[in-house]
Amino acid sequence: MTRVGDKWSVLVVVTLGSGPKRFNELKRLVAGITQRMLTVTLRSLERDGLVSRKVYPTVPPSVEYRLTGLGKTLLKPVTALASWAIQHKQAIDQAREEFDARVKG
């Protein structure tokens, strides 16, 4: 459950849903994520068996990340959650502004 509730994990899983990506490509596609946070997120997803990491013997070495079979089963519910958040972003932003105004005032 921790993984599903983590903003960055959701975004990384959704991004990897379209296929394998290299680290820098993921960093570019997941807006706002820092290099450190991407590293932590990928390691956690790999530890949980949701993402696999493959190192290619090139100079310098290139690393590719992809969803595992288990990770692919998470893609549908996570994509639905991400779609819900996008559809309701304006209402959520408005609710936050109203709450902040009440708390300040």
N, C-alpha and C positions, 0 to 999 in steps of 0.2 A: 504493500500500500504506500510505503514511503516513496517509491519510484513514481507511482501514478500522481501523487500529490506534489511532486517536484516540477516546477515550471520548466527548468532546463532539460530534464529528462524527457518530458513530454515533447518539447520542441525537437530534441535530437532524434527521438524515435520517429516522429512524423517526417523529419527530413531524411532519415535513412530508409523510410518506407519506399522512396522512389529508386532505391538501389544503393550500392556501395559508394562510400565517399572517403576521400583522404582527409586528414586532420584539418589542413588549411581550408579546404573546400567547405567542410562543416562549419568552421569558424566564420567563414564569409557568409554562409547561408543562414546561420542562426544569429539573427541580429541582436547585438548587445551583449553577447556572451564573451567573457574574457578567456584568454588562453588557459589560465589556471582552472577556471570553472569548467571549461570544456574537458580538460584533462580529468578532473575529479568526476565529472558526470559520466564520461566514457568508461572510466575504471569501475564505477559503481554499476553501470549497466552491464559491463563485462562480467563482473563478479556475480551478478544476479542471473547470468546466463541469457541475457536479452540481446547482447551485442557480441560479435566476435571481432578479433583484431588479427590482421594478417600482415606480417612484415615481409617485404620483398627485398631480396639481396641486391640492391642497387647502391650506387654511390652518389649522394648520400642515400641511406635506406629510406624507402617509402613505406608508409603504413596505411592500410585501408581498413575501414570499419564497415560492418554490415550487420543487419538484423539476423539473429539466429531464428530457427523455427519457432522457438518460444517467443522471441521478440516480435515475430510476425503476427502471432496470436494477439498481442497487445495493441497492434497497429489500429485495428478497427475501433475498439472502444476509445483509444487515445485520440484518434482522428475525430470521432464524434464529440469528444470533450473540447478539443481545440475549435471545432466548427461552432459549437455552442458559445464558446467564449468570444469568438469573432462576431457572431450574430448579435450578441448581447453587450458588446463593448460599450456602446453609447449609453445604454441604461446603467451599466455598472459604473461608468465614469460619472454620470449624473448623480447616482446614489452616493458615491464617494464625496463629491463636492457638497452635497446637501448635508451629509454626516459631518464633514470637516467644518462647515459653517456653523452647525449646531454646537459642536464641541468647542469651537473658538469663542462663540458668542455666549 
